[in-house]
Amino acid sequence: MKLIYTVLAFTTLAMAAPASPNVEKRALPADCASVFWNTRATGGGWGCSASTNGVCTTYFWKTDPPYWSCN
């Protein structure tokens, strides 16, 4: 039974890991009026790759929603 739980835990962690460790990092645009959480496929947006006290400090570009968008 321990083996099954170990395999399930490992599989869960593997699925949660990013598909590619070499993701494209981008800073949010300086002229961004407001940032919103986008669940529609509009071409891509930002995901948070690191945060401090709940504030995102490093971003990566992703094309599958949901992601942060700017207008």
PDB file of N, CA, C and O in Angstrom:
ATOM      1  N   MET A   1       0.818  -1.183   0.000  1.00  0.00           N
ATOM      2  CA  MET A   1       0.000   0.000   0.000  1.00  0.00           C
ATOM      3  C   MET A   1       0.866   1.253   0.000  1.00  0.00           C
ATOM      4  O   MET A   1       0.525   2.250  -0.637  1.00  0.00           O
ATOM      5  N   LYS A   2       2.004   1.202   0.726  1.00  0.00           N
ATOM      6  CA  LYS A   2       2.904   2.344   0.750  1.00  0.00           C
ATOM      7  C   LYS A   2       3.427   2.647  -0.652  1.00  0.00           C
ATOM      8  O   LYS A   2       3.586   3.807  -1.031  1.00  0.00           O
ATOM      9  N   LEU A   3       3.689   1.601  -1.404  1.00  0.00           N
ATOM     10  CA  LEU A   3       4.189   1.783  -2.763  1.00  0.00           C
ATOM     11  C   LEU A   3       3.166   2.514  -3.619  1.00  0.00           C
ATOM     12  O   LEU A   3       3.530   3.399  -4.394  1.00  0.00           O
ATOM     13  N   ILE A   4       1.909   2.163  -3.493  1.00  0.00           N
ATOM     14  CA  ILE A   4       0.861   2.826  -4.282  1.00  0.00           C
ATOM     15  C   ILE A   4       0.780   4.309  -3.915  1.00  0.00           C
ATOM     16  O   ILE A   4       0.690   5.165  -4.794  1.00  0.00           O
ATOM     17  N   TYR A   5       0.813   4.607  -2.614  1.00  0.00           N
ATOM     18  CA  TYR A   5       0.761   6.005  -2.188  1.00  0.00           C
ATOM     19  C   TYR A   5       1.986   6.778  -2.654  1.00  0.00           C
ATOM     20  O   TYR A   5       1.882   7.944  -3.034  1.00  0.00           O
ATOM     21  N   THR A   6       3.130   6.140  -2.625  1.00  0.00           N
ATOM     22  CA  THR A   6       4.351   6.788  -3.094  1.00  0.00           C
ATOM     23  C   THR A   6       4.268   7.091  -4.578  1.00  0.00           C
ATOM     24  O   THR A   6       4.627   8.186  -5.010  1.00  0.00           O
ATOM     25  N   VAL A   7       3.797   6.131  -5.363  1.00  0.00           N
ATOM     26  CA  VAL A   7       3.657   6.337  -6.806  1.00  0.00           C
ATOM     27  C   VAL A   7       2.637   7.437  -7.086  1.00  0.00           C
ATOM     28  O   VAL A   7       2.873   8.286  -7.946  1.00  0.00           O
ATOM     29  N   LEU A   8       1.518   7.438  -6.382  1.00  0.00           N
ATOM     30  CA  LEU A   8       0.506   8.481  -6.581  1.00  0.00           C
ATOM     31  C   LEU A   8       1.051   9.858  -6.205  1.00  0.00           C
ATOM     32  O   LEU A   8       0.790  10.834  -6.908  1.00  0.00           O
ATOM     33  N   ALA A   9       1.792   9.949  -5.122  1.00  0.00           N
ATOM     34  CA  ALA A   9       2.369  11.227  -4.708  1.00  0.00           C
ATOM     35  C   ALA A   9       3.374  11.714  -5.738  1.00  0.00           C
ATOM     36  O   ALA A   9       3.371  12.894  -6.087  1.00  0.00           O
ATOM     37  N   PHE A  10       4.227  10.837  -6.226  1.00  0.00           N
ATOM     38  CA  PHE A  10       5.215  11.209  -7.234  1.00  0.00           C
ATOM     39  C   PHE A  10       4.537  11.660  -8.521  1.00  0.00           C
ATOM     40  O   PHE A  10       4.951  12.653  -9.120  1.00  0.00           O
ATOM     41  N   THR A  11       3.510  10.951  -8.951  1.00  0.00           N
ATOM     42  CA  THR A  11       2.782  11.303 -10.174  1.00  0.00           C
ATOM     43  C   THR A  11       2.114  12.663 -10.030  1.00  0.00           C
ATOM     44  O   THR A  11       2.135  13.470 -10.960  1.00  0.00           O
ATOM     45  N   THR A  12       1.524  12.918  -8.876  1.00  0.00           N
ATOM     46  CA  THR A  12       0.881  14.208  -8.638  1.00  0.00           C
ATOM     47  C   THR A  12       1.891  15.346  -8.711  1.00  0.00           C
ATOM     48  O   THR A  12       1.618  16.383  -9.315  1.00  0.00           O
ATOM     49  N   LEU A  13       3.047  15.158  -8.105  1.00  0.00           N
ATOM     50  CA  LEU A  13       4.089  16.185  -8.161  1.00  0.00           C
ATOM     51  C   LEU A  13       4.607  16.378  -9.578  1.00  0.00           C
ATOM     52  O   LEU A  13       4.860  17.506  -9.999  1.00  0.00           O
ATOM     53  N   ALA A  14       4.764  15.298 -10.305  1.00  0.00           N
ATOM     54  CA  ALA A  14       5.257  15.396 -11.681  1.00  0.00           C
ATOM     55  C   ALA A  14       4.263  16.143 -12.566  1.00  0.00           C
ATOM     56  O   ALA A  14       4.669  16.905 -13.443  1.00  0.00           O
ATOM     57  N   MET A  15       2.977  15.932 -12.345  1.00  0.00           N
ATOM     58  CA  MET A  15       1.966  16.607 -13.147  1.00  0.00           C
ATOM     59  C   MET A  15       1.877  18.090 -12.788  1.00  0.00           C
ATOM     60  O   MET A  15       1.501  18.900 -13.635  1.00  0.00           O
ATOM     61  N   ALA A  16       2.210  18.455 -11.572  1.00  0.00           N
ATOM     62  CA  ALA A  16       2.147  19.845 -11.148  1.00  0.00           C
ATOM     63  C   ALA A  16       3.355  20.643 -11.624  1.00  0.00           C
ATOM     64  O   ALA A  16       3.296  21.872 -11.675  1.00  0.00           O
ATOM     65  N   ALA A  17       4.428  19.983 -11.968  1.00  0.00           N
ATOM     66  CA  ALA A  17       5.642  20.664 -12.421  1.00  0.00           C
ATOM     67  C   ALA A  17       5.419  21.266 -13.802  1.00  0.00           C
ATOM     68  O   ALA A  17       4.648  20.720 -14.591  1.00  0.00           O
ATOM     69  N   PRO A  18       6.079  22.383 -14.111  1.00  0.00           N
ATOM     70  CA  PRO A  18       5.935  22.976 -15.441  1.00  0.00           C
ATOM     71  C   PRO A  18       6.464  22.042 -16.518  1.00  0.00           C
ATOM     72  O   PRO A  18       7.396  21.273 -16.283  1.00  0.00           O
ATOM     73  N   ALA A  19       5.866  22.115 -17.694  1.00  0.00           N
ATOM     74  CA  ALA A  19       6.255  21.244 -18.798  1.00  0.00           C
ATOM     75  C   ALA A  19       7.673  21.544 -19.263  1.00  0.00           C
ATOM     76  O   ALA A  19       8.403  20.634 -19.655  1.00  0.00           O
ATOM     77  N   SER A  20       8.066  22.804 -19.225  1.00  0.00           N
ATOM     78  CA  SER A  20       9.397  23.191 -19.657  1.00  0.00           C
ATOM     79  C   SER A  20      10.008  24.134 -18.634  1.00  0.00           C
ATOM     80  O   SER A  20       9.412  25.165 -18.323  1.00  0.00           O
ATOM     81  N   PRO A  21      11.174  23.810 -18.107  1.00  0.00           N
ATOM     82  CA  PRO A  21      11.788  24.709 -17.142  1.00  0.00           C
ATOM     83  C   PRO A  21      12.308  25.987 -17.785  1.00  0.00           C
ATOM     84  O   PRO A  21      12.570  26.967 -17.087  1.00  0.00           O
ATOM     85  N   ASN A  22      12.463  25.992 -19.103  1.00  0.00           N
ATOM     86  CA  ASN A  22      12.974  27.163 -19.819  1.00  0.00           C
ATOM     87  C   ASN A  22      11.825  27.987 -20.371  1.00  0.00           C
ATOM     88  O   ASN A  22      11.686  28.119 -21.587  1.00  0.00           O
ATOM     89  N   VAL A  23      10.999  28.543 -19.491  1.00  0.00           N
ATOM     90  CA  VAL A  23       9.879  29.351 -19.940  1.00  0.00           C
ATOM     91  C   VAL A  23      10.356  30.756 -20.236  1.00  0.00           C
ATOM     92  O   VAL A  23      11.344  31.226 -19.671  1.00  0.00           O
ATOM     93  N   GLU A  24       9.649  31.415 -21.119  1.00  0.00           N
ATOM     94  CA  GLU A  24       9.996  32.778 -21.489  1.00  0.00           C
ATOM     95  C   GLU A  24       9.531  33.718 -20.383  1.00  0.00           C
ATOM     96  O   GLU A  24       8.339  33.769 -20.079  1.00  0.00           O
ATOM     97  N   LYS A  25      10.439  34.449 -19.789  1.00  0.00           N
ATOM     98  CA  LYS A  25      10.101  35.388 -18.717  1.00  0.00           C
ATOM     99  C   LYS A  25       9.898  36.767 -19.334  1.00  0.00           C
ATOM    100  O   LYS A  25      10.688  37.204 -20.171  1.00  0.00           O
ATOM    101  N   ARG A  26       8.847  37.441 -18.920  1.00  0.00           N
ATOM    102  CA  ARG A  26       8.557  38.790 -19.400  1.00  0.00           C
ATOM    103  C   ARG A  26       8.136  39.658 -18.228  1.00  0.00           C
ATOM    104  O   ARG A  26       7.475  39.183 -17.305  1.00  0.00           O
ATOM    105  N   ALA A  27       8.508  40.904 -18.260  1.00  0.00           N
ATOM    106  CA  ALA A  27       8.022  41.856 -17.271  1.00  0.00           C
ATOM    107  C   ALA A  27       6.699  42.413 -17.766  1.00  0.00           C
ATOM    108  O   ALA A  27       6.453  42.457 -18.971  1.00  0.00           O
ATOM    109  N   LEU A  28       5.846  42.837 -16.844  1.00  0.00           N
ATOM    110  CA  LEU A  28       4.597  43.457 -17.263  1.00  0.00           C
ATOM    111  C   LEU A  28       4.892  44.780 -17.948  1.00  0.00           C
ATOM    112  O   LEU A  28       5.809  45.491 -17.536  1.00  0.00           O
ATOM    113  N   PRO A  29       4.141  45.126 -18.979  1.00  0.00           N
ATOM    114  CA  PRO A  29       4.391  46.376 -19.702  1.00  0.00           C
ATOM    115  C   PRO A  29       4.241  47.596 -18.796  1.00  0.00           C
ATOM    116  O   PRO A  29       3.384  47.621 -17.913  1.00  0.00           O
ATOM    117  N   ALA A  30       5.075  48.602 -19.022  1.00  0.00           N
ATOM    118  CA  ALA A  30       5.035  49.825 -18.216  1.00  0.00           C
ATOM    119  C   ALA A  30       3.744  50.594 -18.451  1.00  0.00           C
ATOM    120  O   ALA A  30       3.252  51.261 -17.541  1.00  0.00           O
ATOM    121  N   ASP A  31       3.185  50.512 -19.660  1.00  0.00           N
ATOM    122  CA  ASP A  31       1.975  51.271 -19.987  1.00  0.00           C
ATOM    123  C   ASP A  31       0.695  50.494 -19.686  1.00  0.00           C
ATOM    124  O   ASP A  31      -0.371  50.846 -20.192  1.00  0.00           O
ATOM    125  N   CYS A  32       0.782  49.473 -18.895  1.00  0.00           N
ATOM    126  CA  CYS A  32      -0.373  48.651 -18.553  1.00  0.00           C
ATOM    127  C   CYS A  32      -1.288  49.421 -17.604  1.00  0.00           C
ATOM    128  O   CYS A  32      -0.903  49.715 -16.472  1.00  0.00           O
ATOM    129  N   ALA A  33      -2.511  49.750 -18.067  1.00  0.00           N
ATOM    130  CA  ALA A  33      -3.455  50.521 -17.246  1.00  0.00           C
ATOM    131  C   ALA A  33      -4.021  49.672 -16.119  1.00  0.00           C
ATOM    132  O   ALA A  33      -4.118  50.127 -14.979  1.00  0.00           O
ATOM    133  N   SER A  34      -4.390  48.447 -16.439  1.00  0.00           N
ATOM    134  CA  SER A  34      -4.910  47.549 -15.411  1.00  0.00           C
ATOM    135  C   SER A  34      -4.642  46.109 -15.823  1.00  0.00           C
ATOM    136  O   SER A  34      -4.584  45.788 -17.010  1.00  0.00           O
ATOM    137  N   VAL A  35      -4.483  45.267 -14.845  1.00  0.00           N
ATOM    138  CA  VAL A  35      -4.225  43.851 -15.077  1.00  0.00           C
ATOM    139  C   VAL A  35      -5.459  43.080 -14.632  1.00  0.00           C
ATOM    140  O   VAL A  35      -6.031  43.370 -13.581  1.00  0.00           O
ATOM    141  N   PHE A  36      -5.870  42.099 -15.427  1.00  0.00           N
ATOM    142  CA  PHE A  36      -7.037  41.307 -15.050  1.00  0.00           C
ATOM    143  C   PHE A  36      -6.788  39.840 -15.327  1.00  0.00           C
ATOM    144  O   PHE A  36      -5.983  39.488 -16.190  1.00  0.00           O
ATOM    145  N   TRP A  37      -7.488  38.977 -14.585  1.00  0.00           N
ATOM    146  CA  TRP A  37      -7.392  37.529 -14.712  1.00  0.00           C
ATOM    147  C   TRP A  37      -8.231  37.116 -15.904  1.00  0.00           C
ATOM    148  O   TRP A  37      -9.442  37.339 -15.911  1.00  0.00           O
ATOM    149  N   ASN A  38      -7.617  36.525 -16.902  1.00  0.00           N
ATOM    150  CA  ASN A  38      -8.278  36.209 -18.164  1.00  0.00           C
ATOM    151  C   ASN A  38      -8.448  34.699 -18.299  1.00  0.00           C
ATOM    152  O   ASN A  38      -7.472  33.953 -18.210  1.00  0.00           O
ATOM    153  N   THR A  39      -9.669  34.250 -18.512  1.00  0.00           N
ATOM    154  CA  THR A  39      -9.935  32.828 -18.702  1.00  0.00           C
ATOM    155  C   THR A  39     -10.268  32.498 -20.151  1.00  0.00           C
ATOM    156  O   THR A  39     -10.533  31.340 -20.475  1.00  0.00           O
ATOM    157  N   ARG A  40     -10.258  33.502 -21.026  1.00  0.00           N
ATOM    158  CA  ARG A  40     -10.525  33.266 -22.451  1.00  0.00           C
ATOM    159  C   ARG A  40      -9.203  33.146 -23.206  1.00  0.00           C
ATOM    160  O   ARG A  40      -8.208  33.761 -22.823  1.00  0.00           O
ATOM    161  N   ALA A  41      -9.197  32.366 -24.263  1.00  0.00           N
ATOM    162  CA  ALA A  41      -7.997  32.205 -25.088  1.00  0.00           C
ATOM    163  C   ALA A  41      -7.871  33.421 -26.000  1.00  0.00           C
ATOM    164  O   ALA A  41      -8.492  33.471 -27.062  1.00  0.00           O
ATOM    165  N   THR A  42      -7.073  34.391 -25.589  1.00  0.00           N
ATOM    166  CA  THR A  42      -6.904  35.616 -26.373  1.00  0.00           C
ATOM    167  C   THR A  42      -5.480  35.769 -26.893  1.00  0.00           C
ATOM    168  O   THR A  42      -5.067  36.879 -27.227  1.00  0.00           O
ATOM    169  N   GLY A  43      -4.736  34.695 -26.967  1.00  0.00           N
ATOM    170  CA  GLY A  43      -3.393  34.754 -27.536  1.00  0.00           C
ATOM    171  C   GLY A  43      -2.263  34.596 -26.535  1.00  0.00           C
ATOM    172  O   GLY A  43      -1.138  34.294 -26.934  1.00  0.00           O
ATOM    173  N   GLY A  44      -2.519  34.784 -25.273  1.00  0.00           N
ATOM    174  CA  GLY A  44      -1.481  34.599 -24.276  1.00  0.00           C
ATOM    175  C   GLY A  44      -1.493  35.673 -23.222  1.00  0.00           C
ATOM    176  O   GLY A  44      -2.110  36.726 -23.383  1.00  0.00           O
ATOM    177  N   GLY A  45      -0.799  35.389 -22.140  1.00  0.00           N
ATOM    178  CA  GLY A  45      -0.710  36.327 -21.035  1.00  0.00           C
ATOM    179  C   GLY A  45       0.344  35.871 -20.054  1.00  0.00           C
ATOM    180  O   GLY A  45       1.142  34.985 -20.356  1.00  0.00           O
ATOM    181  N   TRP A  46       0.348  36.474 -18.884  1.00  0.00           N
ATOM    182  CA  TRP A  46       1.380  36.209 -17.903  1.00  0.00           C
ATOM    183  C   TRP A  46       0.910  35.263 -16.820  1.00  0.00           C
ATOM    184  O   TRP A  46      -0.231  35.333 -16.364  1.00  0.00           O
ATOM    185  N   GLY A  47       1.801  34.381 -16.417  1.00  0.00           N
ATOM    186  CA  GLY A  47       1.606  33.542 -15.251  1.00  0.00           C
ATOM    187  C   GLY A  47       2.648  33.946 -14.226  1.00  0.00           C
ATOM    188  O   GLY A  47       3.702  34.471 -14.587  1.00  0.00           O
ATOM    189  N   CYS A  48       2.372  33.715 -12.983  1.00  0.00           N
ATOM    190  CA  CYS A  48       3.295  34.088 -11.915  1.00  0.00           C
ATOM    191  C   CYS A  48       4.209  32.904 -11.610  1.00  0.00           C
ATOM    192  O   CYS A  48       3.736  31.812 -11.293  1.00  0.00           O
ATOM    193  N   SER A  49       5.512  33.123 -11.706  1.00  0.00           N
ATOM    194  CA  SER A  49       6.441  32.025 -11.424  1.00  0.00           C
ATOM    195  C   SER A  49       7.090  32.156 -10.046  1.00  0.00           C
ATOM    196  O   SER A  49       7.638  31.180  -9.534  1.00  0.00           O
ATOM    197  N   ALA A  50       7.040  33.339  -9.439  1.00  0.00           N
ATOM    198  CA  ALA A  50       7.573  33.525  -8.078  1.00  0.00           C
ATOM    199  C   ALA A  50       6.834  34.678  -7.424  1.00  0.00           C
ATOM    200  O   ALA A  50       6.519  35.677  -8.069  1.00  0.00           O
ATOM    201  N   SER A  51       6.563  34.526  -6.138  1.00  0.00           N
ATOM    202  CA  SER A  51       5.882  35.607  -5.430  1.00  0.00           C
ATOM    203  C   SER A  51       6.454  35.762  -4.037  1.00  0.00           C
ATOM    204  O   SER A  51       6.995  34.818  -3.462  1.00  0.00           O
ATOM    205  N   THR A  52       6.327  36.968  -3.501  1.00  0.00           N
ATOM    206  CA  THR A  52       6.737  37.276  -2.147  1.00  0.00           C
ATOM    207  C   THR A  52       5.541  37.869  -1.427  1.00  0.00           C
ATOM    208  O   THR A  52       5.011  38.898  -1.846  1.00  0.00           O
ATOM    209  N   ASN A  53       5.112  37.234  -0.355  1.00  0.00           N
ATOM    210  CA  ASN A  53       3.955  37.679   0.421  1.00  0.00           C
ATOM    211  C   ASN A  53       2.714  37.853  -0.456  1.00  0.00           C
ATOM    212  O   ASN A  53       1.938  38.788  -0.253  1.00  0.00           O
ATOM    213  N   GLY A  54       2.525  36.967  -1.421  1.00  0.00           N
ATOM    214  CA  GLY A  54       1.347  37.015  -2.283  1.00  0.00           C
ATOM    215  C   GLY A  54       1.441  37.992  -3.435  1.00  0.00           C
ATOM    216  O   GLY A  54       0.492  38.106  -4.212  1.00  0.00           O
ATOM    217  N   VAL A  55       2.560  38.707  -3.575  1.00  0.00           N
ATOM    218  CA  VAL A  55       2.755  39.653  -4.669  1.00  0.00           C
ATOM    219  C   VAL A  55       3.704  39.024  -5.677  1.00  0.00           C
ATOM    220  O   VAL A  55       4.822  38.644  -5.329  1.00  0.00           O
ATOM    221  N   CYS A  56       3.264  38.912  -6.921  1.00  0.00           N
ATOM    222  CA  CYS A  56       4.071  38.278  -7.954  1.00  0.00           C
ATOM    223  C   CYS A  56       5.308  39.114  -8.261  1.00  0.00           C
ATOM    224  O   CYS A  56       5.203  40.316  -8.506  1.00  0.00           O
ATOM    225  N   THR A  57       6.469  38.484  -8.249  1.00  0.00           N
ATOM    226  CA  THR A  57       7.720  39.191  -8.516  1.00  0.00           C
ATOM    227  C   THR A  57       8.357  38.768  -9.834  1.00  0.00           C
ATOM    228  O   THR A  57       9.145  39.523 -10.404  1.00  0.00           O
ATOM    229  N   THR A  58       8.035  37.586 -10.324  1.00  0.00           N
ATOM    230  CA  THR A  58       8.584  37.092 -11.578  1.00  0.00           C
ATOM    231  C   THR A  58       7.465  36.459 -12.380  1.00  0.00           C
ATOM    232  O   THR A  58       6.645  35.716 -11.839  1.00  0.00           O
ATOM    233  N   TYR A  59       7.432  36.755 -13.672  1.00  0.00           N
ATOM    234  CA  TYR A  59       6.370  36.273 -14.547  1.00  0.00           C
ATOM    235  C   TYR A  59       6.935  35.419 -15.668  1.00  0.00           C
ATOM    236  O   TYR A  59       8.122  35.500 -15.984  1.00  0.00           O
ATOM    237  N   PHE A  60       6.076  34.596 -16.271  1.00  0.00           N
ATOM    238  CA  PHE A  60       6.435  33.876 -17.480  1.00  0.00           C
ATOM    239  C   PHE A  60       5.268  33.979 -18.442  1.00  0.00           C
ATOM    240  O   PHE A  60       4.122  34.133 -18.021  1.00  0.00           O
ATOM    241  N   TRP A  61       5.555  33.896 -19.719  1.00  0.00           N
ATOM    242  CA  TRP A  61       4.542  34.010 -20.764  1.00  0.00           C
ATOM    243  C   TRP A  61       3.925  32.641 -21.012  1.00  0.00           C
ATOM    244  O   TRP A  61       4.641  31.646 -21.121  1.00  0.00           O
ATOM    245  N   LYS A  62       2.598  32.585 -21.101  1.00  0.00           N
ATOM    246  CA  LYS A  62       1.919  31.336 -21.384  1.00  0.00           C
ATOM    247  C   LYS A  62       0.790  31.581 -22.365  1.00  0.00           C
ATOM    248  O   LYS A  62       0.227  32.675 -22.415  1.00  0.00           O
ATOM    249  N   THR A  63       0.462  30.569 -23.139  1.00  0.00           N
ATOM    250  CA  THR A  63      -0.566  30.723 -24.158  1.00  0.00           C
ATOM    251  C   THR A  63      -1.855  29.980 -23.830  1.00  0.00           C
ATOM    252  O   THR A  63      -2.859  30.153 -24.522  1.00  0.00           O
ATOM    253  N   ASP A  64      -1.841  29.157 -22.788  1.00  0.00           N
ATOM    254  CA  ASP A  64      -3.066  28.451 -22.416  1.00  0.00           C
ATOM    255  C   ASP A  64      -3.683  29.119 -21.187  1.00  0.00           C
ATOM    256  O   ASP A  64      -3.022  29.270 -20.159  1.00  0.00           O
ATOM    257  N   PRO A  65      -4.963  29.522 -21.298  1.00  0.00           N
ATOM    258  CA  PRO A  65      -5.606  30.200 -20.167  1.00  0.00           C
ATOM    259  C   PRO A  65      -5.792  29.256 -18.997  1.00  0.00           C
ATOM    260  O   PRO A  65      -5.796  28.039 -19.180  1.00  0.00           O
ATOM    261  N   PRO A  66      -5.944  29.789 -17.814  1.00  0.00           N
ATOM    262  CA  PRO A  66      -6.065  31.206 -17.469  1.00  0.00           C
ATOM    263  C   PRO A  66      -4.696  31.861 -17.309  1.00  0.00           C
ATOM    264  O   PRO A  66      -3.699  31.191 -17.039  1.00  0.00           O
ATOM    265  N   TYR A  67      -4.667  33.168 -17.480  1.00  0.00           N
ATOM    266  CA  TYR A  67      -3.453  33.946 -17.326  1.00  0.00           C
ATOM    267  C   TYR A  67      -3.833  35.396 -17.037  1.00  0.00           C
ATOM    268  O   TYR A  67      -4.996  35.786 -17.142  1.00  0.00           O
ATOM    269  N   TRP A  68      -2.831  36.174 -16.675  1.00  0.00           N
ATOM    270  CA  TRP A  68      -3.045  37.609 -16.449  1.00  0.00           C
ATOM    271  C   TRP A  68      -2.920  38.342 -17.762  1.00  0.00           C
ATOM    272  O   TRP A  68      -1.993  38.086 -18.530  1.00  0.00           O
ATOM    273  N   SER A  69      -3.833  39.246 -18.029  1.00  0.00           N
ATOM    274  CA  SER A  69      -3.817  40.067 -19.231  1.00  0.00           C
ATOM    275  C   SER A  69      -3.761  41.539 -18.843  1.00  0.00           C
ATOM    276  O   SER A  69      -4.025  41.904 -17.697  1.00  0.00           O
ATOM    277  N   CYS A  70      -3.419  42.360 -19.794  1.00  0.00           N
ATOM    278  CA  CYS A  70      -3.259  43.798 -19.556  1.00  0.00           C
ATOM    279  C   CYS A  70      -4.091  44.580 -20.572  1.00  0.00           C
ATOM    280  O   CYS A  70      -4.165  44.212 -21.745  1.00  0.00           O
ATOM    281  N   ASN A  71      -4.721  45.677 -20.100  1.00  0.00           N
ATOM    282  CA  ASN A  71      -5.408  46.576 -21.040  1.00  0.00           C
ATOM    283  C   ASN A  71      -5.127  48.004 -20.684  1.00  0.00           C
ATOM    284  O   ASN A  71      -5.613  48.915 -21.354  1.00  0.00           O
TER     285      ASN A  71
END
